[in-house]
């Protein structure tokens, strides 16, 4: 058994990446649909969608890095 138990690094790297892409797509899609329909958003809604895009990009970058490279090397 490894240092971190019995983690399936490949599963967590793929799942984290796909979840992050979904969060990014939801935030970007919401912003684009609001812009296309000429609606206005309140400040917290605009901040929420921008934060979803930022978290999605960071998660898509760091999830494979962490679960695909760093943790398997520390076993």
N, CA, C and O atoms as a CHARMM CRD file, in Angstrom:
* protein
*
  300
    1    1 UNK  N      0.85200  -1.17600   0.00000 PROA 1      0.00000
    2    1 UNK  CA     0.00000   0.00000   0.00000 PROA 1      0.00000
    3    1 UNK  C      0.89800   1.23900   0.00000 PROA 1      0.00000
    4    1 UNK  O      1.93500   1.27400   0.66200 PROA 1      0.00000
    5    2 UNK  N      0.48500   2.22700  -0.73800 PROA 2      0.00000
    6    2 UNK  CA     1.25100   3.45300  -0.85200 PROA 2      0.00000
    7    2 UNK  C      1.08700   4.36000   0.35600 PROA 2      0.00000
    8    2 UNK  O      0.35600   4.06300   1.30100 PROA 2      0.00000
    9    3 UNK  N      1.77200   5.44000   0.28800 PROA 3      0.00000
   10    3 UNK  CA     1.78700   6.40900   1.37900 PROA 3      0.00000
   11    3 UNK  C      0.42300   7.05200   1.60400 PROA 3      0.00000
   12    3 UNK  O      0.06200   7.34300   2.74400 PROA 3      0.00000
   13    4 UNK  N     -0.33400   7.27700   0.54400 PROA 4      0.00000
   14    4 UNK  CA    -1.63500   7.94300   0.63000 PROA 4      0.00000
   15    4 UNK  C     -2.79700   6.96100   0.55800 PROA 4      0.00000
   16    4 UNK  O     -3.90700   7.34100   0.18700 PROA 4      0.00000
   17    5 UNK  N     -2.55200   5.71500   0.90500 PROA 5      0.00000
   18    5 UNK  CA    -3.62200   4.73700   0.84300 PROA 5      0.00000
   19    5 UNK  C     -3.70200   4.14000  -0.54800 PROA 5      0.00000
   20    5 UNK  O     -2.68400   3.92500  -1.20400 PROA 5      0.00000
   21    6 UNK  N     -4.89200   3.88100  -0.97900 PROA 6      0.00000
   22    6 UNK  CA    -5.10400   3.23000  -2.26500 PROA 6      0.00000
   23    6 UNK  C     -5.82200   4.18700  -3.21400 PROA 6      0.00000
   24    6 UNK  O     -6.91900   3.88800  -3.68700 PROA 6      0.00000
   25    7 UNK  N     -5.20500   5.33900  -3.49400 PROA 7      0.00000
   26    7 UNK  CA    -5.80800   6.32600  -4.37500 PROA 7      0.00000
   27    7 UNK  C     -5.61100   5.94100  -5.83900 PROA 7      0.00000
   28    7 UNK  O     -4.54000   5.47900  -6.23300 PROA 7      0.00000
   29    8 UNK  N     -6.63400   6.13400  -6.62100 PROA 8      0.00000
   30    8 UNK  CA    -6.54800   5.93800  -8.06100 PROA 8      0.00000
   31    8 UNK  C     -6.25600   7.30600  -8.68000 PROA 8      0.00000
   32    8 UNK  O     -7.17100   8.07800  -8.96900 PROA 8      0.00000
   33    9 UNK  N     -4.96900   7.59200  -8.87600 PROA 9      0.00000
   34    9 UNK  CA    -4.55300   8.91400  -9.34100 PROA 9      0.00000
   35    9 UNK  C     -5.11300   9.24200 -10.71500 PROA 9      0.00000
   36    9 UNK  O     -5.48600  10.38700 -10.97300 PROA 9      0.00000
   37   10 UNK  N     -5.17500   8.27400 -11.58300 PROA 10     0.00000
   38   10 UNK  CA    -5.68400   8.51200 -12.93100 PROA 10     0.00000
   39   10 UNK  C     -7.14800   8.94400 -12.88900 PROA 10     0.00000
   40   10 UNK  O     -7.54600   9.87100 -13.59300 PROA 10     0.00000
   41   11 UNK  N     -7.93800   8.27900 -12.07300 PROA 11     0.00000
   42   11 UNK  CA    -9.35900   8.63100 -11.94200 PROA 11     0.00000
   43   11 UNK  C     -9.52100  10.05400 -11.40400 PROA 11     0.00000
   44   11 UNK  O    -10.30500  10.83500 -11.94300 PROA 11     0.00000
   45   12 UNK  N     -8.79300  10.38700 -10.35900 PROA 12     0.00000
   46   12 UNK  CA    -8.93800  11.71700  -9.75100 PROA 12     0.00000
   47   12 UNK  C     -8.41400  12.82700 -10.65800 PROA 12     0.00000
   48   12 UNK  O     -8.95800  13.93100 -10.65500 PROA 12     0.00000
   49   13 UNK  N     -7.36900  12.55100 -11.43000 PROA 13     0.00000
   50   13 UNK  CA    -6.86200  13.55600 -12.36600 PROA 13     0.00000
   51   13 UNK  C     -7.88600  13.84100 -13.46400 PROA 13     0.00000
   52   13 UNK  O     -8.14000  14.99900 -13.79700 PROA 13     0.00000
   53   14 UNK  N     -8.46800  12.78800 -14.02100 PROA 14     0.00000
   54   14 UNK  CA    -9.46700  12.96600 -15.08700 PROA 14     0.00000
   55   14 UNK  C    -10.73800  13.60800 -14.55300 PROA 14     0.00000
   56   14 UNK  O    -11.29300  14.51400 -15.17500 PROA 14     0.00000
   57   15 UNK  N    -11.19700  13.13500 -13.40200 PROA 15     0.00000
   58   15 UNK  CA   -12.42700  13.67600 -12.82300 PROA 15     0.00000
   59   15 UNK  C    -12.26400  15.14300 -12.44700 PROA 15     0.00000
   60   15 UNK  O    -13.15200  15.95400 -12.71300 PROA 15     0.00000
   61   16 UNK  N    -11.15000  15.48600 -11.83900 PROA 16     0.00000
   62   16 UNK  CA   -10.90000  16.88000 -11.47400 PROA 16     0.00000
   63   16 UNK  C    -10.82400  17.78700 -12.68500 PROA 16     0.00000
   64   16 UNK  O    -11.33700  18.90600 -12.66800 PROA 16     0.00000
   65   17 UNK  N    -10.18100  17.30100 -13.74000 PROA 17     0.00000
   66   17 UNK  CA   -10.09000  18.09500 -14.96100 PROA 17     0.00000
   67   17 UNK  C    -11.46000  18.31100 -15.58100 PROA 17     0.00000
   68   17 UNK  O    -11.81300  19.43500 -15.93700 PROA 17     0.00000
   69   18 UNK  N    -12.23700  17.23300 -15.71100 PROA 18     0.00000
   70   18 UNK  CA   -13.55000  17.35700 -16.34200 PROA 18     0.00000
   71   18 UNK  C    -14.51000  18.19600 -15.51100 PROA 18     0.00000
   72   18 UNK  O    -15.31000  18.94900 -16.06700 PROA 18     0.00000
   73   19 UNK  N    -14.44500  18.08000 -14.19500 PROA 19     0.00000
   74   19 UNK  CA   -15.27800  18.90800 -13.32700 PROA 19     0.00000
   75   19 UNK  C    -14.89400  20.38400 -13.45500 PROA 19     0.00000
   76   19 UNK  O    -15.76500  21.25300 -13.47000 PROA 19     0.00000
   77   20 UNK  N    -13.61400  20.66200 -13.54600 PROA 20     0.00000
   78   20 UNK  CA   -13.15900  22.04300 -13.70900 PROA 20     0.00000
   79   20 UNK  C    -13.58200  22.62800 -15.04900 PROA 20     0.00000
   80   20 UNK  O    -13.95800  23.79700 -15.12900 PROA 20     0.00000
   81   21 UNK  N    -13.52300  21.82300 -16.09300 PROA 21     0.00000
   82   21 UNK  CA   -13.97700  22.28100 -17.41200 PROA 21     0.00000
   83   21 UNK  C    -15.47400  22.56100 -17.38000 PROA 21     0.00000
   84   21 UNK  O    -15.94300  23.51800 -17.99500 PROA 21     0.00000
   85   22 UNK  N    -16.22500  21.72600 -16.66200 PROA 22     0.00000
   86   22 UNK  CA   -17.67200  21.94100 -16.55500 PROA 22     0.00000
   87   22 UNK  C    -17.98300  23.22800 -15.79600 PROA 22     0.00000
   88   22 UNK  O    -18.90300  23.95400 -16.17400 PROA 22     0.00000
   89   23 UNK  N    -17.23800  23.52400 -14.73500 PROA 23     0.00000
   90   23 UNK  CA   -17.44000  24.76000 -13.97500 PROA 23     0.00000
   91   23 UNK  C    -17.11500  25.97100 -14.85400 PROA 23     0.00000
   92   23 UNK  O    -17.84700  26.96100 -14.85400 PROA 23     0.00000
   93   24 UNK  N    -16.01000  25.88300 -15.60300 PROA 24     0.00000
   94   24 UNK  CA   -15.65500  26.97700 -16.51000 PROA 24     0.00000
   95   24 UNK  C    -16.72300  27.18000 -17.57700 PROA 24     0.00000
   96   24 UNK  O    -17.11600  28.31100 -17.86500 PROA 24     0.00000
   97   25 UNK  N    -17.18800  26.08200 -18.16100 PROA 25     0.00000
   98   25 UNK  CA   -18.19900  26.18400 -19.21600 PROA 25     0.00000
   99   25 UNK  C    -19.50500  26.76000 -18.68600 PROA 25     0.00000
  100   25 UNK  O    -20.16200  27.53500 -19.38200 PROA 25     0.00000
  101   26 UNK  N    -19.88900  26.39700 -17.47500 PROA 26     0.00000
  102   26 UNK  CA   -21.11600  26.94100 -16.88800 PROA 26     0.00000
  103   26 UNK  C    -20.99100  28.44400 -16.66300 PROA 26     0.00000
  104   26 UNK  O    -21.91700  29.19500 -16.97100 PROA 26     0.00000
  105   27 UNK  N    -19.85400  28.88800 -16.12700 PROA 27     0.00000
  106   27 UNK  CA   -19.65200  30.32000 -15.89300 PROA 27     0.00000
  107   27 UNK  C    -19.59000  31.11100 -17.18600 PROA 27     0.00000
  108   27 UNK  O    -20.21300  32.16600 -17.30100 PROA 27     0.00000
  109   28 UNK  N    -18.84100  30.60800 -18.16100 PROA 28     0.00000
  110   28 UNK  CA   -18.72100  31.31000 -19.43800 PROA 28     0.00000
  111   28 UNK  C    -20.03800  31.27600 -20.20400 PROA 28     0.00000
  112   28 UNK  O    -20.42300  32.26800 -20.82300 PROA 28     0.00000
  113   29 UNK  N    -20.72500  30.15000 -20.16400 PROA 29     0.00000
  114   29 UNK  CA   -22.01000  30.04800 -20.85600 PROA 29     0.00000
  115   29 UNK  C    -23.05300  30.97400 -20.27000 PROA 29     0.00000
  116   29 UNK  O    -23.84000  31.57400 -21.00300 PROA 29     0.00000
  117   30 UNK  N    -23.06400  31.09400 -18.95600 PROA 30     0.00000
  118   30 UNK  CA   -24.02000  32.00100 -18.31800 PROA 30     0.00000
  119   30 UNK  C    -23.73300  33.44700 -18.70400 PROA 30     0.00000
  120   30 UNK  O    -24.65300  34.21100 -18.99200 PROA 30     0.00000
  121   31 UNK  N    -22.45300  33.82200 -18.70900 PROA 31     0.00000
  122   31 UNK  CA   -22.11900  35.19200 -19.09200 PROA 31     0.00000
  123   31 UNK  C    -22.46400  35.47200 -20.55000 PROA 31     0.00000
  124   31 UNK  O    -22.97900  36.54200 -20.87400 PROA 31     0.00000
  125   32 UNK  N    -22.18400  34.52100 -21.42300 PROA 32     0.00000
  126   32 UNK  CA   -22.49500  34.72100 -22.83800 PROA 32     0.00000
  127   32 UNK  C    -23.99300  34.77500 -23.08900 PROA 32     0.00000
  128   32 UNK  O    -24.45700  35.56300 -23.91200 PROA 32     0.00000
  129   33 UNK  N    -24.74200  33.95200 -22.39300 PROA 33     0.00000
  130   33 UNK  CA   -26.19200  33.96900 -22.60100 PROA 33     0.00000
  131   33 UNK  C    -26.81200  35.25400 -22.06100 PROA 33     0.00000
  132   33 UNK  O    -27.76600  35.76600 -22.64600 PROA 33     0.00000
  133   34 UNK  N    -26.29600  35.77400 -20.97500 PROA 34     0.00000
  134   34 UNK  CA   -26.79700  37.04400 -20.44800 PROA 34     0.00000
  135   34 UNK  C    -26.46700  38.17500 -21.41900 PROA 34     0.00000
  136   34 UNK  O    -27.29400  39.05400 -21.65900 PROA 34     0.00000
  137   35 UNK  N    -25.26000  38.14800 -21.97400 PROA 35     0.00000
  138   35 UNK  CA   -24.87300  39.18800 -22.92600 PROA 35     0.00000
  139   35 UNK  C    -25.68900  39.09100 -24.21300 PROA 35     0.00000
  140   35 UNK  O    -26.03200  40.11300 -24.80700 PROA 35     0.00000
  141   36 UNK  N    -25.99700  37.88100 -24.64300 PROA 36     0.00000
  142   36 UNK  CA   -26.75600  37.69800 -25.88800 PROA 36     0.00000
  143   36 UNK  C    -28.20000  38.14600 -25.74900 PROA 36     0.00000
  144   36 UNK  O    -28.81100  38.57600 -26.72700 PROA 36     0.00000
  145   37 UNK  N    -28.74800  38.05300 -24.55600 PROA 37     0.00000
  146   37 UNK  CA   -30.14900  38.43000 -24.35500 PROA 37     0.00000
  147   37 UNK  C    -30.30100  39.86100 -23.84800 PROA 37     0.00000
  148   37 UNK  O    -31.41400  40.29100 -23.54600 PROA 37     0.00000
  149   38 UNK  N    -29.22200  40.58600 -23.75400 PROA 38     0.00000
  150   38 UNK  CA   -29.21500  41.98500 -23.31100 PROA 38     0.00000
  151   38 UNK  C    -29.82000  42.17900 -21.92300 PROA 38     0.00000
  152   38 UNK  O    -30.47200  43.19000 -21.66200 PROA 38     0.00000
  153   39 UNK  N    -29.60600  41.22300 -21.04900 PROA 39     0.00000
  154   39 UNK  CA   -30.03700  41.35000 -19.66200 PROA 39     0.00000
  155   39 UNK  C    -28.92600  41.99500 -18.84400 PROA 39     0.00000
  156   39 UNK  O    -27.77700  42.05700 -19.28100 PROA 39     0.00000
  157   40 UNK  N    -29.27300  42.46800 -17.66800 PROA 40     0.00000
  158   40 UNK  CA   -28.26400  43.01400 -16.77100 PROA 40     0.00000
  159   40 UNK  C    -28.17000  42.11700 -15.53800 PROA 40     0.00000
  160   40 UNK  O    -29.16300  41.54600 -15.08700 PROA 40     0.00000
  161   41 UNK  N    -26.98100  42.00900 -15.01800 PROA 41     0.00000
  162   41 UNK  CA   -26.73300  41.22000 -13.82500 PROA 41     0.00000
  163   41 UNK  C    -26.37900  42.13700 -12.66800 PROA 41     0.00000
  164   41 UNK  O    -25.81900  43.21700 -12.85500 PROA 41     0.00000
  165   42 UNK  N    -26.71600  41.68500 -11.47400 PROA 42     0.00000
  166   42 UNK  CA   -26.26400  42.44100 -10.30800 PROA 42     0.00000
  167   42 UNK  C    -24.78600  42.13900 -10.08700 PROA 42     0.00000
  168   42 UNK  O    -24.21900  41.25600 -10.73000 PROA 42     0.00000
  169   43 UNK  N    -24.18800  42.85800  -9.19800 PROA 43     0.00000
  170   43 UNK  CA   -22.74900  42.73100  -8.96700 PROA 43     0.00000
  171   43 UNK  C    -22.33400  41.35400  -8.49100 PROA 43     0.00000
  172   43 UNK  O    -21.31700  40.82600  -8.93800 PROA 43     0.00000
  173   44 UNK  N    -23.11100  40.76200  -7.58500 PROA 44     0.00000
  174   44 UNK  CA   -22.70800  39.45900  -7.05000 PROA 44     0.00000
  175   44 UNK  C    -22.85700  38.35700  -8.09100 PROA 44     0.00000
  176   44 UNK  O    -22.11100  37.37800  -8.06600 PROA 44     0.00000
  177   45 UNK  N    -23.81500  38.50700  -9.00900 PROA 45     0.00000
  178   45 UNK  CA   -23.97500  37.50000 -10.05600 PROA 45     0.00000
  179   45 UNK  C    -22.81900  37.56100 -11.05400 PROA 45     0.00000
  180   45 UNK  O    -22.28800  36.53200 -11.47000 PROA 45     0.00000
  181   46 UNK  N    -22.44600  38.76100 -11.42300 PROA 46     0.00000
  182   46 UNK  CA   -21.30700  38.92800 -12.32700 PROA 46     0.00000
  183   46 UNK  C    -20.03200  38.38300 -11.68300 PROA 46     0.00000
  184   46 UNK  O    -19.23600  37.71300 -12.34000 PROA 46     0.00000
  185   47 UNK  N    -19.84600  38.67200 -10.40200 PROA 47     0.00000
  186   47 UNK  CA   -18.68200  38.16400  -9.67600 PROA 47     0.00000
  187   47 UNK  C    -18.69900  36.64500  -9.59800 PROA 47     0.00000
  188   47 UNK  O    -17.65100  36.01200  -9.73100 PROA 47     0.00000
  189   48 UNK  N    -19.86500  36.05000  -9.38600 PROA 48     0.00000
  190   48 UNK  CA   -19.99000  34.59900  -9.31700 PROA 48     0.00000
  191   48 UNK  C    -19.55900  33.94500 -10.62800 PROA 48     0.00000
  192   48 UNK  O    -18.81200  32.96700 -10.61600 PROA 48     0.00000
  193   49 UNK  N    -20.02200  34.47500 -11.74900 PROA 49     0.00000
  194   49 UNK  CA   -19.68700  33.87700 -13.03600 PROA 49     0.00000
  195   49 UNK  C    -18.20800  34.05300 -13.37100 PROA 49     0.00000
  196   49 UNK  O    -17.59300  33.14400 -13.92900 PROA 49     0.00000
  197   50 UNK  N    -17.63300  35.19600 -13.04500 PROA 50     0.00000
  198   50 UNK  CA   -16.20100  35.40300 -13.27900 PROA 50     0.00000
  199   50 UNK  C    -15.37800  34.47900 -12.38600 PROA 50     0.00000
  200   50 UNK  O    -14.38100  33.90900 -12.82900 PROA 50     0.00000
  201   51 UNK  N    -15.79100  34.33100 -11.13700 PROA 51     0.00000
  202   51 UNK  CA   -15.09000  33.42400 -10.22900 PROA 51     0.00000
  203   51 UNK  C    -15.20500  31.97500 -10.68300 PROA 51     0.00000
  204   51 UNK  O    -14.26100  31.20300 -10.51900 PROA 51     0.00000
  205   52 UNK  N    -16.34500  31.59400 -11.25300 PROA 52     0.00000
  206   52 UNK  CA   -16.48700  30.24200 -11.78800 PROA 52     0.00000
  207   52 UNK  C    -15.50000  30.00400 -12.92500 PROA 52     0.00000
  208   52 UNK  O    -14.92900  28.91900 -13.03600 PROA 52     0.00000
  209   53 UNK  N    -15.29900  31.00100 -13.76000 PROA 53     0.00000
  210   53 UNK  CA   -14.32800  30.86600 -14.84500 PROA 53     0.00000
  211   53 UNK  C    -12.90700  30.74300 -14.30700 PROA 53     0.00000
  212   53 UNK  O    -12.12600  29.92700 -14.79700 PROA 53     0.00000
  213   54 UNK  N    -12.57300  31.53800 -13.31200 PROA 54     0.00000
  214   54 UNK  CA   -11.22300  31.50500 -12.73900 PROA 54     0.00000
  215   54 UNK  C    -10.96500  30.16800 -12.05200 PROA 54     0.00000
  216   54 UNK  O     -9.91400  29.56000 -12.25300 PROA 54     0.00000
  217   55 UNK  N    -11.91900  29.70700 -11.24300 PROA 55     0.00000
  218   55 UNK  CA   -11.75900  28.43100 -10.54500 PROA 55     0.00000
  219   55 UNK  C    -11.69600  27.27800 -11.55100 PROA 55     0.00000
  220   55 UNK  O    -10.94600  26.32200 -11.35000 PROA 55     0.00000
  221   56 UNK  N    -12.46700  27.36200 -12.61300 PROA 56     0.00000
  222   56 UNK  CA   -12.43000  26.32500 -13.63500 PROA 56     0.00000
  223   56 UNK  C    -11.07900  26.22500 -14.31600 PROA 56     0.00000
  224   56 UNK  O    -10.57000  25.12400 -14.52500 PROA 56     0.00000
  225   57 UNK  N    -10.49600  27.35400 -14.66300 PROA 57     0.00000
  226   57 UNK  CA    -9.18600  27.35100 -15.31600 PROA 57     0.00000
  227   57 UNK  C     -8.11000  26.84200 -14.35800 PROA 57     0.00000
  228   57 UNK  O     -7.28200  26.01300 -14.73600 PROA 57     0.00000
  229   58 UNK  N     -8.11900  27.33400 -13.12500 PROA 58     0.00000
  230   58 UNK  CA    -7.11300  26.89600 -12.15400 PROA 58     0.00000
  231   58 UNK  C     -7.25300  25.41300 -11.83300 PROA 58     0.00000
  232   58 UNK  O     -6.25400  24.70500 -11.71000 PROA 58     0.00000
  233   59 UNK  N     -8.47800  24.94700 -11.69800 PROA 59     0.00000
  234   59 UNK  CA    -8.68400  23.53000 -11.43700 PROA 59     0.00000
  235   59 UNK  C     -8.23600  22.65800 -12.59000 PROA 59     0.00000
  236   59 UNK  O     -7.65600  21.59300 -12.38100 PROA 59     0.00000
  237   60 UNK  N     -8.50300  23.10800 -13.81300 PROA 60     0.00000
  238   60 UNK  CA    -8.09600  22.33900 -14.99200 PROA 60     0.00000
  239   60 UNK  C     -6.57700  22.28500 -15.11500 PROA 60     0.00000
  240   60 UNK  O     -6.03800  21.32200 -15.66000 PROA 60     0.00000
  241   61 UNK  N     -5.88900  23.29400 -14.62300 PROA 61     0.00000
  242   61 UNK  CA    -4.42600  23.29000 -14.66300 PROA 61     0.00000
  243   61 UNK  C     -3.81900  22.48100 -13.52300 PROA 61     0.00000
  244   61 UNK  O     -2.87800  21.71700 -13.73800 PROA 61     0.00000
  245   62 UNK  N     -4.34800  22.64000 -12.31700 PROA 62     0.00000
  246   62 UNK  CA    -3.70100  22.04900 -11.15600 PROA 62     0.00000
  247   62 UNK  C     -4.14700  20.63300 -10.82900 PROA 62     0.00000
  248   62 UNK  O     -3.38900  19.89400 -10.20100 PROA 62     0.00000
  249   63 UNK  N     -5.32300  20.23200 -11.22300 PROA 63     0.00000
  250   63 UNK  CA    -5.78400  18.87800 -10.91500 PROA 63     0.00000
  251   63 UNK  C     -4.91900  17.80900 -11.59500 PROA 63     0.00000
  252   63 UNK  O     -4.46600  16.89300 -10.91000 PROA 63     0.00000
  253   64 UNK  N     -4.67200  17.88200 -12.89100 PROA 64     0.00000
  254   64 UNK  CA    -3.77800  16.87900 -13.49100 PROA 64     0.00000
  255   64 UNK  C     -2.34200  17.00000 -12.98100 PROA 64     0.00000
  256   64 UNK  O     -1.64000  15.99800 -12.84600 PROA 64     0.00000
  257   65 UNK  N     -1.91500  18.21800 -12.70100 PROA 65     0.00000
  258   65 UNK  CA    -0.56300  18.40800 -12.18200 PROA 65     0.00000
  259   65 UNK  C     -0.41200  17.73100 -10.82700 PROA 65     0.00000
  260   65 UNK  O      0.57900  17.04500 -10.58000 PROA 65     0.00000
  261   66 UNK  N     -1.38500  17.92200  -9.95600 PROA 66     0.00000
  262   66 UNK  CA    -1.31500  17.35900  -8.61300 PROA 66     0.00000
  263   66 UNK  C     -1.50700  15.84400  -8.62700 PROA 66     0.00000
  264   66 UNK  O     -0.67000  15.10800  -8.10400 PROA 66     0.00000
  265   67 UNK  N     -2.60800  15.37200  -9.22500 PROA 67     0.00000
  266   67 UNK  CA    -2.92800  13.95100  -9.17300 PROA 67     0.00000
  267   67 UNK  C     -2.21300  13.12400 -10.23500 PROA 67     0.00000
  268   67 UNK  O     -2.10800  11.90600 -10.09300 PROA 67     0.00000
  269   68 UNK  N     -1.72800  13.75000 -11.27900 PROA 68     0.00000
  270   68 UNK  CA    -1.06300  13.00700 -12.33700 PROA 68     0.00000
  271   68 UNK  C      0.44400  13.00400 -12.24100 PROA 68     0.00000
  272   68 UNK  O      1.09400  12.10000 -12.76600 PROA 68     0.00000
  273   69 UNK  N      1.02300  14.01300 -11.57100 PROA 69     0.00000
  274   69 UNK  CA     2.48200  14.11800 -11.52900 PROA 69     0.00000
  275   69 UNK  C      3.01100  14.13300 -10.09800 PROA 69     0.00000
  276   69 UNK  O      3.84700  13.30300  -9.74200 PROA 69     0.00000
  277   70 UNK  N      2.53900  15.05900  -9.28000 PROA 70     0.00000
  278   70 UNK  CA     3.15300  15.27200  -7.96800 PROA 70     0.00000
  279   70 UNK  C      2.88000  14.11500  -7.01300 PROA 70     0.00000
  280   70 UNK  O      3.82500  13.55200  -6.46200 PROA 70     0.00000
  281   71 UNK  N      1.63200  13.74700  -6.80100 PROA 71     0.00000
  282   71 UNK  CA     1.33700  12.68500  -5.83500 PROA 71     0.00000
  283   71 UNK  C      1.90800  11.32200  -6.23400 PROA 71     0.00000
  284   71 UNK  O      2.42000  10.62300  -5.36000 PROA 71     0.00000
  285   72 UNK  N      1.85200  10.90400  -7.49800 PROA 72     0.00000
  286   72 UNK  CA     2.49500   9.62800  -7.81500 PROA 72     0.00000
  287   72 UNK  C      4.01100   9.64100  -7.60200 PROA 72     0.00000
  288   72 UNK  O      4.59100   8.60500  -7.27800 PROA 72     0.00000
  289   73 UNK  N      4.65000  10.77600  -7.77400 PROA 73     0.00000
  290   73 UNK  CA     6.10000  10.84800  -7.55800 PROA 73     0.00000
  291   73 UNK  C      6.46100  10.79700  -6.07800 PROA 73     0.00000
  292   73 UNK  O      7.58500  10.43100  -5.73500 PROA 73     0.00000
  293   74 UNK  N      5.53600  11.15500  -5.20000 PROA 74     0.00000
  294   74 UNK  CA     5.84500  11.14300  -3.77600 PROA 74     0.00000
  295   74 UNK  C      5.58400   9.78300  -3.13200 PROA 74     0.00000
  296   74 UNK  O      5.84300   9.61100  -1.94100 PROA 74     0.00000
  297   75 UNK  N      5.07900   8.81800  -3.89000 PROA 75     0.00000
  298   75 UNK  CA     4.82300   7.47200  -3.34200 PROA 75     0.00000
  299   75 UNK  C      6.11700   6.80900  -3.00400 PROA 75     0.00000
  300   75 UNK  O      6.12400   5.67200  -2.53100 PROA 75     0.00000
